[in-house]
Amino acid sequence: MRLVWAFDPFDSNRKLQQQAVALVKALVAARDRVEAVYVASPREISLATAFDVPFHSRFSGHPKHLVAQGLARLGLKQVRATVLTEDNVSVTSAARALAQHAERTKAGLTLVASRARTGVSRLFLGSFAETLVHVSKTDLLVFHEGTRIWKRSPERLLYAHDLSRSDDRGFERALAHAKRWKAALHVVHVPDPAYGIRFDDQDSWVDSYRKQVQKKLDAIDARLHQAGVEGSVVIDAQWAPVSELILARAKRTRADLVVVCAKSGPLAGAMGGSVTRQILRASGTPVLVIKTG
């Protein structure tokens, strides 16, 4: 696997740095490749005002040296340092440059913090990290300062499945990750509110809907067994926000990683509604965002 790490050499948040290092060490095997990538642009005041550095290297050689220094301080000298130069100062341009690089180099995963600086904001969720979720075609692992980081590869994954075709593809990717990490994969589905409502004179479509849901969940359970992956498949029809139900299930299964599926492209702002966004902000564990195109 090739892992691209959205790296900021100007990051002063030591806790986030330690969390990122812990994730890299937990997920990366000896045969894997890790690349720390920084998108340099005039948006970074420290670069734009580095008048003691020749202009021709101010947004290339100089920041690459800073990235290498930062990796060395973290004890990760073996990680490759890469700098992408972007003239545009917008967050979207920087996120798109990183996403295109990850796609071009066929990265299997992009690691990004929801905040990578203190003081002046740089990678707050809602700007860089959230934009990257929108534009990336590569799966992402997102974490924030309150995220609980494990010391070894994850042992239990929770996948939120909406039973759509795109989520079926996402499930297969989650299954591949579970096999790679030798982890259990638990699946939760939050149905339409009509699923849990029962009236004597209820329309027959509701009963048909329940049967369709159960049929799909049985197929998912069979796929788990076929793949030889431990886990469970449950439905949670409680009346509560979907993101809260998913995160509550993650706690009950003691999941090390919450896995959600999100789309790329012009309509990706919806990200499956606001559910993915809420999970990214509130999850106590890292969130693996599967991109299915």
JOQUI-V675745 format. One line per field, one symbol per residue. ss: DSSP state (H for helix, E for strand, L for the rest). burial: b if it has 16 or more other C-alpha atoms within 10 Angstrom, else e. A space follows every 50 residues. Layout:
BEGIN
ss = ???
burial = ???
END
This chain:
BEGIN
ss = LEEEEELLLLLLLHHHHHHHHHHHHHHLLLLLEEEEEEEELLLLHHHHLL LLLLHHHHLLHHHHHHHHHHHHHLLLLLLEEEEEELLLLLHHHHHHHHHH HHHHLLLLEEEEELLLLLLLLLLLLLLHHHHHHHHLLLLEEEELLLLELL LLLLLEEEEELLLLHHHHHHHHHHHHHHHHHLLEEEEEELLLHHHHLLLL LLLHHHHHHHHHHHHHHHHHHHHHHHHLLLEEEEELLLLLLHHHHHHHHH HHLLLLEEEEEELLLLLHHHLLLLHHHHHHHHLLEEEEEEELL
burial = ebbbbbbbbbbeeeebbebbbebbbbbbeeeeebbbbbbbbbbeeebeee eeeeeeebbbebbbebbbbbbeeeebeeebbbbbbbeeeebbbbbbbbbe bbbeeebebbbbbbbbbeeeebbbbebbbbbbbbbbbbbbbbbbbebebb eebbbbbbbbbbbeebbbbbbebbbebbbebebbbbbbbbbeeebeeeee eeeeebeeeeeebeeebeebbeebeeeebbbbbeebbeeeebbebbbebb bebebbbbbbbbbbeeebbebeeebbbebbbebbbbbbbbbbe
END
